[in-house]
């Protein structure tokens, strides 16, 4: 495997008038191509800020971000928009579907923005909705779908442009336990098919599906865990020494 995502000494400082808030305080890690990783932390830990930087929605105050070999910290706003559309598939807790559009139309949007021909778009959308088990619901609007079905549409939309990374922010947060388990099973199947999946969550049950869990607290990586073993962070090693 080669690194799909590399974060090097990321900091993020927000100026709140007379006060500076240090959301990230020097975060470094990498995510390999084809890995399934969870970034986990409580509210206020810095994980949402880190998610925005990973998703090219924001830039760090200092540090460097490499996505699929490209230094996106140096990219223009137009280039970042292009990277988001072509390389990152987003799955949000609240689905973010357009209510007046059908499932098919919602999934088709990224392909329209990418300039794909109409026939190619329709074939791709139907294949994606079949893959997530919604082939018979493609003409239904979000109000006619359950929470789990909405999230499946969102996942299909995230995959429309064959992104390098699937970034899921609290993907089961708005779902009941059974439906959440089904969504996690779908994300694991996508990972098994070779997709790089990053989960951003505060839920240990969601994080448990990942191969590796990066714990963040107070803007720092506190520790990492791998399936079958735990690895100390540099902070813990220094404290123990």
C-alpha positions as protocol buffer text, in pm:
chain_id: "A"
residue {
  index: 1
  type: UNK
  ca { x: 0 y: 0 z: 0 }
}
residue {
  index: 2
  type: UNK
  ca { x: 104 y: 363 z: -55 }
}
residue {
  index: 3
  type: UNK
  ca { x: -11 y: 661 z: 151 }
}
residue {
  index: 4
  type: UNK
  ca { x: -337 y: 809 z: 28 }
}
residue {
  index: 5
  type: UNK
  ca { x: -338 y: 1083 z: 288 }
}
residue {
  index: 6
  type: UNK
  ca { x: -48 y: 1238 z: 481 }
}
residue {
  index: 7
  type: UNK
  ca { x: -85 y: 1504 z: 752 }
}
residue {
  index: 8
  type: UNK
  ca { x: 236 y: 1672 z: 861 }
}
residue {
  index: 9
  type: UNK
  ca { x: 241 y: 1879 z: 1182 }
}
residue {
  index: 10
  type: UNK
  ca { x: -103 y: 2033 z: 1130 }
}
residue {
  index: 11
  type: UNK
  ca { x: -208 y: 2327 z: 1344 }
}
residue {
  index: 12
  type: UNK
  ca { x: -529 y: 2528 z: 1326 }
}
residue {
  index: 13
  type: UNK
  ca { x: -581 y: 2851 z: 1517 }
}
residue {
  index: 14
  type: UNK
  ca { x: -909 y: 3043 z: 1516 }
}
residue {
  index: 15
  type: UNK
  ca { x: -902 y: 3413 z: 1605 }
}
residue {
  index: 16
  type: UNK
  ca { x: -1204 y: 3485 z: 1825 }
}
residue {
  index: 17
  type: UNK
  ca { x: -1153 y: 3855 z: 1886 }
}
residue {
  index: 18
  type: UNK
  ca { x: -910 y: 3890 z: 2175 }
}
residue {
  index: 19
  type: UNK
  ca { x: -888 y: 3513 z: 2215 }
}
residue {
  index: 20
  type: UNK
  ca { x: -711 y: 3255 z: 2001 }
}
residue {
  index: 21
  type: UNK
  ca { x: -853 y: 2902 z: 1996 }
}
residue {
  index: 22
  type: UNK
  ca { x: -600 y: 2630 z: 1914 }
}
residue {
  index: 23
  type: UNK
  ca { x: -812 y: 2358 z: 1755 }
}
residue {
  index: 24
  type: UNK
  ca { x: -515 y: 2151 z: 1630 }
}
residue {
  index: 25
  type: UNK
  ca { x: -174 y: 2161 z: 1795 }
}
residue {
  index: 26
  type: UNK
  ca { x: 60 y: 1967 z: 1567 }
}
residue {
  index: 27
  type: UNK
  ca { x: -113 y: 1660 z: 1425 }
}
residue {
  index: 28
  type: UNK
  ca { x: 77 y: 1413 z: 1206 }
}
residue {
  index: 29
  type: UNK
  ca { x: -37 y: 1078 z: 1065 }
}
residue {
  index: 30
  type: UNK
  ca { x: -87 y: 896 z: 737 }
}
residue {
  index: 31
  type: UNK
  ca { x: -364 y: 682 z: 591 }
}
residue {
  index: 32
  type: UNK
  ca { x: -270 y: 412 z: 345 }
}
residue {
  index: 33
  type: UNK
  ca { x: -446 y: 344 z: 19 }
}
residue {
  index: 34
  type: UNK
  ca { x: -725 y: 93 z: 79 }
}
residue {
  index: 35
  type: UNK
  ca { x: -725 y: 139 z: 457 }
}
residue {
  index: 36
  type: UNK
  ca { x: -1035 y: 186 z: 675 }
}
residue {
  index: 37
  type: UNK
  ca { x: -950 y: 431 z: 953 }
}
residue {
  index: 38
  type: UNK
  ca { x: -1158 y: 597 z: 1225 }
}
residue {
  index: 39
  type: UNK
  ca { x: -1074 y: 938 z: 1368 }
}
residue {
  index: 40
  type: UNK
  ca { x: -1235 y: 941 z: 1709 }
}
residue {
  index: 41
  type: UNK
  ca { x: -1270 y: 1204 z: 1979 }
}
residue {
  index: 42
  type: UNK
  ca { x: -1522 y: 1381 z: 2202 }
}
residue {
  index: 43
  type: UNK
  ca { x: -1688 y: 1713 z: 2123 }
}
residue {
  index: 44
  type: UNK
  ca { x: -1428 y: 1990 z: 2117 }
}
residue {
  index: 45
  type: UNK
  ca { x: -1137 y: 1752 z: 2058 }
}
residue {
  index: 46
  type: UNK
  ca { x: -1047 y: 1892 z: 1715 }
}
residue {
  index: 47
  type: UNK
  ca { x: -1181 y: 1602 z: 1509 }
}
residue {
  index: 48
  type: UNK
  ca { x: -1431 y: 1819 z: 1317 }
}
residue {
  index: 49
  type: UNK
  ca { x: -1157 y: 2068 z: 1233 }
}
residue {
  index: 50
  type: UNK
  ca { x: -937 y: 1781 z: 1119 }
}
residue {
  index: 51
  type: UNK
  ca { x: -1223 y: 1640 z: 909 }
}
residue {
  index: 52
  type: UNK
  ca { x: -1265 y: 1975 z: 732 }
}
residue {
  index: 53
  type: UNK
  ca { x: -894 y: 1984 z: 653 }
}
residue {
  index: 54
  type: UNK
  ca { x: -891 y: 1622 z: 534 }
}
residue {
  index: 55
  type: UNK
  ca { x: -1195 y: 1696 z: 317 }
}
residue {
  index: 56
  type: UNK
  ca { x: -1028 y: 2004 z: 161 }
}
residue {
  index: 57
  type: UNK
  ca { x: -1303 y: 2222 z: 309 }
}
residue {
  index: 58
  type: UNK
  ca { x: -1049 y: 2423 z: 506 }
}
residue {
  index: 59
  type: UNK
  ca { x: -673 y: 2475 z: 526 }
}
residue {
  index: 60
  type: UNK
  ca { x: -447 y: 2440 z: 830 }
}
residue {
  index: 61
  type: UNK
  ca { x: -281 y: 2741 z: 987 }
}
residue {
  index: 62
  type: UNK
  ca { x: 52 y: 2563 z: 954 }
}
residue {
  index: 63
  type: UNK
  ca { x: 157 y: 2220 z: 835 }
}
residue {
  index: 64
  type: UNK
  ca { x: 112 y: 2027 z: 513 }
}
residue {
  index: 65
  type: UNK
  ca { x: -155 y: 1796 z: 373 }
}
residue {
  index: 66
  type: UNK
  ca { x: -85 y: 1550 z: 92 }
}
residue {
  index: 67
  type: UNK
  ca { x: -386 y: 1386 z: -73 }
}
residue {
  index: 68
  type: UNK
  ca { x: -299 y: 1116 z: -324 }
}
residue {
  index: 69
  type: UNK
  ca { x: 46 y: 1275 z: -355 }
}
residue {
  index: 70
  type: UNK
  ca { x: -77 y: 1633 z: -409 }
}
residue {
  index: 71
  type: UNK
  ca { x: 0 y: 1909 z: -158 }
}
residue {
  index: 72
  type: UNK
  ca { x: -353 y: 2049 z: -123 }
}
residue {
  index: 73
  type: UNK
  ca { x: -243 y: 2315 z: 128 }
}
residue {
  index: 74
  type: UNK
  ca { x: -98 y: 2505 z: -168 }
}
residue {
  index: 75
  type: UNK
  ca { x: -405 y: 2463 z: -388 }
}
residue {
  index: 76
  type: UNK
  ca { x: -631 y: 2750 z: -498 }
}
residue {
  index: 77
  type: UNK
  ca { x: -998 y: 2754 z: -398 }
}
residue {
  index: 78
  type: UNK
  ca { x: -1093 y: 2643 z: -750 }
}
residue {
  index: 79
  type: UNK
  ca { x: -851 y: 2353 z: -735 }
}
residue {
  index: 80
  type: UNK
  ca { x: -981 y: 2253 z: -392 }
}
residue {
  index: 81
  type: UNK
  ca { x: -1336 y: 2244 z: -529 }
}
residue {
  index: 82
  type: UNK
  ca { x: -1215 y: 2021 z: -812 }
}
residue {
  index: 83
  type: UNK
  ca { x: -1035 y: 1791 z: -565 }
}
residue {
  index: 84
  type: UNK
  ca { x: -1347 y: 1764 z: -349 }
}
residue {
  index: 85
  type: UNK
  ca { x: -1562 y: 1672 z: -647 }
}
residue {
  index: 86
  type: UNK
  ca { x: -1324 y: 1421 z: -803 }
}
residue {
  index: 87
  type: UNK
  ca { x: -1124 y: 1270 z: -517 }
}
residue {
  index: 88
  type: UNK
  ca { x: -1340 y: 1282 z: -203 }
}
residue {
  index: 89
  type: UNK
  ca { x: -1680 y: 1125 z: -149 }
}
residue {
  index: 90
  type: UNK
  ca { x: -1864 y: 1279 z: 148 }
}
residue {
  index: 91
  type: UNK
  ca { x: -2118 y: 1099 z: 367 }
}
residue {
  index: 92
  type: UNK
  ca { x: -2279 y: 1323 z: 630 }
}
residue {
  index: 93
  type: UNK
  ca { x: -2481 y: 1247 z: 943 }
}
residue {
  index: 94
  type: UNK
  ca { x: -2784 y: 1442 z: 814 }
}
residue {
  index: 95
  type: UNK
  ca { x: -2758 y: 1299 z: 460 }
}
residue {
  index: 96
  type: UNK
  ca { x: -2761 y: 1644 z: 287 }
}
residue {
  index: 97
  type: UNK
  ca { x: -2992 y: 1529 z: 8 }
}
residue {
  index: 98
  type: UNK
  ca { x: -3185 y: 1785 z: -196 }
}
residue {
  index: 99
  type: UNK
  ca { x: -3550 y: 1728 z: -96 }
}
residue {
  index: 100
  type: UNK
  ca { x: -3709 y: 1812 z: -432 }
}
residue {
  index: 101
  type: UNK
  ca { x: -3490 y: 1569 z: -626 }
}
residue {
  index: 102
  type: UNK
  ca { x: -3535 y: 1194 z: -659 }
}
residue {
  index: 103
  type: UNK
  ca { x: -3273 y: 949 z: -535 }
}
residue {
  index: 104
  type: UNK
  ca { x: -3148 y: 916 z: -894 }
}
residue {
  index: 105
  type: UNK
  ca { x: -3120 y: 1293 z: -938 }
}
residue {
  index: 106
  type: UNK
  ca { x: -2935 y: 1336 z: -607 }
}
residue {
  index: 107
  type: UNK
  ca { x: -2678 y: 1071 z: -700 }
}
residue {
  index: 108
  type: UNK
  ca { x: -2639 y: 1219 z: -1048 }
}
residue {
  index: 109
  type: UNK
  ca { x: -2539 y: 1567 z: -926 }
}
residue {
  index: 110
  type: UNK
  ca { x: -2162 y: 1504 z: -885 }
}
residue {
  index: 111
  type: UNK
  ca { x: -2153 y: 1354 z: -1235 }
}
residue {
  index: 112
  type: UNK
  ca { x: -2325 y: 1663 z: -1379 }
}
residue {
  index: 113
  type: UNK
  ca { x: -2069 y: 1887 z: -1208 }
}
residue {
  index: 114
  type: UNK
  ca { x: -1793 y: 1666 z: -1351 }
}
residue {
  index: 115
  type: UNK
  ca { x: -1932 y: 1709 z: -1704 }
}
residue {
  index: 116
  type: UNK
  ca { x: -2013 y: 1342 z: -1767 }
}
residue {
  index: 117
  type: UNK
  ca { x: -2242 y: 1273 z: -2069 }
}
residue {
  index: 118
  type: UNK
  ca { x: -2609 y: 1213 z: -1984 }
}
residue {
  index: 119
  type: UNK
  ca { x: -2622 y: 849 z: -2093 }
}
residue {
  index: 120
  type: UNK
  ca { x: -2306 y: 765 z: -1899 }
}
residue {
  index: 121
  type: UNK
  ca { x: -2446 y: 945 z: -1594 }
}
residue {
  index: 122
  type: UNK
  ca { x: -2771 y: 752 z: -1595 }
}
residue {
  index: 123
  type: UNK
  ca { x: -2599 y: 415 z: -1637 }
}
residue {
  index: 124
  type: UNK
  ca { x: -2360 y: 493 z: -1352 }
}
residue {
  index: 125
  type: UNK
  ca { x: -2637 y: 614 z: -1119 }
}
residue {
  index: 126
  type: UNK
  ca { x: -2853 y: 307 z: -1177 }
}
residue {
  index: 127
  type: UNK
  ca { x: -2555 y: 80 z: -1110 }
}
residue {
  index: 128
  type: UNK
  ca { x: -2472 y: 263 z: -786 }
}
residue {
  index: 129
  type: UNK
  ca { x: -2828 y: 256 z: -656 }
}
residue {
  index: 130
  type: UNK
  ca { x: -2848 y: -116 z: -736 }
}
residue {
  index: 131
  type: UNK
  ca { x: -2522 y: -168 z: -546 }
}
residue {
  index: 132
  type: UNK
  ca { x: -2659 y: -3 z: -230 }
}
residue {
  index: 133
  type: UNK
  ca { x: -2988 y: -194 z: -259 }
}
residue {
  index: 134
  type: UNK
  ca { x: -3210 y: 91 z: -379 }
}
residue {
  index: 135
  type: UNK
  ca { x: -3260 y: 5 z: -745 }
}
residue {
  index: 136
  type: UNK
  ca { x: -3636 y: -6 z: -695 }
}
residue {
  index: 137
  type: UNK
  ca { x: -3647 y: 327 z: -507 }
}
residue {
  index: 138
  type: UNK
  ca { x: -3449 y: 543 z: -750 }
}
residue {
  index: 139
  type: UNK
  ca { x: -3750 y: 757 z: -843 }
}
residue {
  index: 140
  type: UNK
  ca { x: -3847 y: 830 z: -482 }
}
residue {
  index: 141
  type: UNK
  ca { x: -3773 y: 1163 z: -316 }
}
residue {
  index: 142
  type: UNK
  ca { x: -3602 y: 1183 z: 27 }
}
residue {
  index: 143
  type: UNK
  ca { x: -3936 y: 1238 z: 205 }
}
residue {
  index: 144
  type: UNK
  ca { x: -4044 y: 898 z: 71 }
}
residue {
  index: 145
  type: UNK
  ca { x: -3737 y: 717 z: 206 }
}
residue {
  index: 146
  type: UNK
  ca { x: -3640 y: 592 z: 550 }
}
residue {
  index: 147
  type: UNK
  ca { x: -3331 y: 721 z: 730 }
}
residue {
  index: 148
  type: UNK
  ca { x: -3129 y: 418 z: 626 }
}
residue {
  index: 149
  type: UNK
  ca { x: -3240 y: 451 z: 267 }
}
residue {
  index: 150
  type: UNK
  ca { x: -3143 y: 820 z: 265 }
}
residue {
  index: 151
  type: UNK
  ca { x: -2797 y: 729 z: 391 }
}
residue {
  index: 152
  type: UNK
  ca { x: -2764 y: 465 z: 119 }
}
residue {
  index: 153
  type: UNK
  ca { x: -2850 y: 731 z: -139 }
}
residue {
  index: 154
  type: UNK
  ca { x: -2587 y: 957 z: 18 }
}
residue {
  index: 155
  type: UNK
  ca { x: -2328 y: 678 z: -5 }
}
residue {
  index: 156
  type: UNK
  ca { x: -2415 y: 614 z: -370 }
}
residue {
  index: 157
  type: UNK
  ca { x: -2377 y: 987 z: -437 }
}
residue {
  index: 158
  type: UNK
  ca { x: -2040 y: 989 z: -259 }
}
residue {
  index: 159
  type: UNK
  ca { x: -1918 y: 712 z: -490 }
}
residue {
  index: 160
  type: UNK
  ca { x: -2043 y: 870 z: -813 }
}
residue {
  index: 161
  type: UNK
  ca { x: -1706 y: 1004 z: -930 }
}
residue {
  index: 162
  type: UNK
  ca { x: -1501 y: 705 z: -810 }
}
residue {
  index: 163
  type: UNK
  ca { x: -1330 y: 909 z: -535 }
}
residue {
  index: 164
  type: UNK
  ca { x: -991 y: 827 z: -394 }
}
residue {
  index: 165
  type: UNK
  ca { x: -1129 y: 861 z: -40 }
}
residue {
  index: 166
  type: UNK
  ca { x: -1473 y: 804 z: 114 }
}
residue {
  index: 167
  type: UNK
  ca { x: -1508 y: 1041 z: 412 }
}
residue {
  index: 168
  type: UNK
  ca { x: -1796 y: 957 z: 646 }
}
residue {
  index: 169
  type: UNK
  ca { x: -1884 y: 1203 z: 924 }
}
residue {
  index: 170
  type: UNK
  ca { x: -2089 y: 1030 z: 1197 }
}
residue {
  index: 171
  type: UNK
  ca { x: -2254 y: 812 z: 928 }
}
residue {
  index: 172
  type: UNK
  ca { x: -2490 y: 639 z: 1174 }
}
residue {
  index: 173
  type: UNK
  ca { x: -2559 y: 936 z: 1404 }
}
residue {
  index: 174
  type: UNK
  ca { x: -2914 y: 996 z: 1278 }
}
residue {
  index: 175
  type: UNK
  ca { x: -3005 y: 627 z: 1255 }
}
residue {
  index: 176
  type: UNK
  ca { x: -3141 y: 364 z: 1492 }
}
residue {
  index: 177
  type: UNK
  ca { x: -2910 y: 83 z: 1605 }
}
residue {
  index: 178
  type: UNK
  ca { x: -3024 y: -177 z: 1351 }
}
residue {
  index: 179
  type: UNK
  ca { x: -3012 y: 61 z: 1055 }
}
residue {
  index: 180
  type: UNK
  ca { x: -2676 y: 197 z: 1171 }
}
residue {
  index: 181
  type: UNK
  ca { x: -2536 y: -156 z: 1174 }
}
residue {
  index: 182
  type: UNK
  ca { x: -2658 y: -207 z: 817 }
}
residue {
  index: 183
  type: UNK
  ca { x: -2488 y: 113 z: 702 }
}
residue {
  index: 184
  type: UNK
  ca { x: -2162 y: 10 z: 869 }
}
residue {
  index: 185
  type: UNK
  ca { x: -2186 y: -329 z: 698 }
}
residue {
  index: 186
  type: UNK
  ca { x: -2223 y: -148 z: 364 }
}
residue {
  index: 187
  type: UNK
  ca { x: -1920 y: 73 z: 437 }
}
residue {
  index: 188
  type: UNK
  ca { x: -1719 y: -237 z: 527 }
}
residue {
  index: 189
  type: UNK
  ca { x: -1820 y: -400 z: 198 }
}
residue {
  index: 190
  type: UNK
  ca { x: -1703 y: -90 z: 12 }
}
residue {
  index: 191
  type: UNK
  ca { x: -1374 y: -106 z: 200 }
}
residue {
  index: 192
  type: UNK
  ca { x: -1344 y: -474 z: 113 }
}
residue {
  index: 193
  type: UNK
  ca { x: -1383 y: -378 z: -254 }
}
residue {
  index: 194
  type: UNK
  ca { x: -1072 y: -161 z: -226 }
}
residue {
  index: 195
  type: UNK
  ca { x: -1206 y: 179 z: -121 }
}
residue {
  index: 196
  type: UNK
  ca { x: -1016 y: 399 z: 126 }
}
residue {
  index: 197
  type: UNK
  ca { x: -1265 y: 483 z: 402 }
}
residue {
  index: 198
  type: UNK
  ca { x: -1221 y: 743 z: 677 }
}
residue {
  index: 199
  type: UNK
  ca { x: -1477 y: 749 z: 958 }
}
residue {
  index: 200
  type: UNK
  ca { x: -1503 y: 1058 z: 1179 }
}
residue {
  index: 201
  type: UNK
  ca { x: -1695 y: 968 z: 1495 }
}
residue {
  index: 202
  type: UNK
  ca { x: -1735 y: 989 z: 1870 }
}
residue {
  index: 203
  type: UNK
  ca { x: -1901 y: 645 z: 1880 }
}
residue {
  index: 204
  type: UNK
  ca { x: -1679 y: 349 z: 1984 }
}
residue {
  index: 205
  type: UNK
  ca { x: -1913 y: 104 z: 1806 }
}
residue {
  index: 206
  type: UNK
  ca { x: -1862 y: 284 z: 1475 }
}
residue {
  index: 207
  type: UNK
  ca { x: -1486 y: 312 z: 1530 }
}
residue {
  index: 208
  type: UNK
  ca { x: -1467 y: -61 z: 1605 }
}
residue {
  index: 209
  type: UNK
  ca { x: -1534 y: -136 z: 1237 }
}
residue {
  index: 210
  type: UNK
  ca { x: -1207 y: 30 z: 1132 }
}
residue {
  index: 211
  type: UNK
  ca { x: -869 y: -135 z: 1090 }
}
residue {
  index: 212
  type: UNK
  ca { x: -713 y: 150 z: 1285 }
}
residue {
  index: 213
  type: UNK
  ca { x: -845 y: 415 z: 1523 }
}
residue {
  index: 214
  type: UNK
  ca { x: -674 y: 752 z: 1564 }
}
residue {
  index: 215
  type: UNK
  ca { x: -782 y: 911 z: 1892 }
}
residue {
  index: 216
  type: UNK
  ca { x: -771 y: 1289 z: 1913 }
}
residue {
  index: 217
  type: UNK
  ca { x: -811 y: 1500 z: 2225 }
}
residue {
  index: 218
  type: UNK
  ca { x: -741 y: 1868 z: 2290 }
}
residue {
  index: 219
  type: UNK
  ca { x: -608 y: 1911 z: 1936 }
}
residue {
  index: 220
  type: UNK
  ca { x: -348 y: 1634 z: 1969 }
}
residue {
  index: 221
  type: UNK
  ca { x: -335 y: 1265 z: 1878 }
}
residue {
  index: 222
  type: UNK
  ca { x: -356 y: 1093 z: 2216 }
}
residue {
  index: 223
  type: UNK
  ca { x: -312 y: 736 z: 2090 }
}
residue {
  index: 224
  type: UNK
  ca { x: -369 y: 495 z: 1803 }
}
residue {
  index: 225
  type: UNK
  ca { x: -523 y: 150 z: 1806 }
}
residue {
  index: 226
  type: UNK
  ca { x: -505 y: -118 z: 1541 }
}
residue {
  index: 227
  type: UNK
  ca { x: -728 y: -420 z: 1502 }
}
residue {
  index: 228
  type: UNK
  ca { x: -557 y: -669 z: 1729 }
}
residue {
  index: 229
  type: UNK
  ca { x: -333 y: -422 z: 1909 }
}
residue {
  index: 230
  type: UNK
  ca { x: -280 y: -75 z: 2048 }
}
residue {
  index: 231
  type: UNK
  ca { x: 6 y: 157 z: 1965 }
}
residue {
  index: 232
  type: UNK
  ca { x: 125 y: 430 z: 2200 }
}
residue {
  index: 233
  type: UNK
  ca { x: 136 y: 788 z: 2084 }
}
residue {
  index: 234
  type: UNK
  ca { x: 456 y: 988 z: 2120 }
}
residue {
  index: 235
  type: UNK
  ca { x: 289 y: 1179 z: 2407 }
}
residue {
  index: 236
  type: UNK
  ca { x: 226 y: 859 z: 2600 }
}
residue {
  index: 237
  type: UNK
  ca { x: 577 y: 733 z: 2536 }
}
residue {
  index: 238
  type: UNK
  ca { x: 723 y: 1057 z: 2674 }
}
residue {
  index: 239
  type: UNK
  ca { x: 495 y: 1046 z: 2980 }
}
residue {
  index: 240
  type: UNK
  ca { x: 592 y: 685 z: 3055 }
}
residue {
  index: 241
  type: UNK
  ca { x: 963 y: 769 z: 3017 }
}
